[in-house]
Amino acid sequence: MKPIAAACVALLVACAAQPPVDNPSAPGAMRPDVDERREARALEQAESECAKQGKHAVSQRAEGETIYSCAD
């Protein structure tokens, strides 16, 4: 019984140490055109919101994310 338990623990530890598997079905994964469309859509929305305030959208990258804000 102990060898089976030891083997299970070893298998569990080996599986837990593996890097995550890339998920090609995740949104935007392995499809740069999807990311570009999202960025374009986000910019359009930011421009629209800022135009209501009489300003224009400004973007900046922080930790891999694009952040939009309004500027004069």
Number of C-alpha atoms within 10 A of each C-alpha: 5 7 8 9 10 11 11 12 12 12 11 11 11 10 10 10 8 8 7 7 6 9 9 10 9 9 10 14 12 13 12 10 10 13 14 12 12 13 14 12 12 15 19 13 14 19 19 15 16 19 13 9 12 11 15 17 19 15 13 10 9 8 6 7 9 12 15 18 15 16 12 9
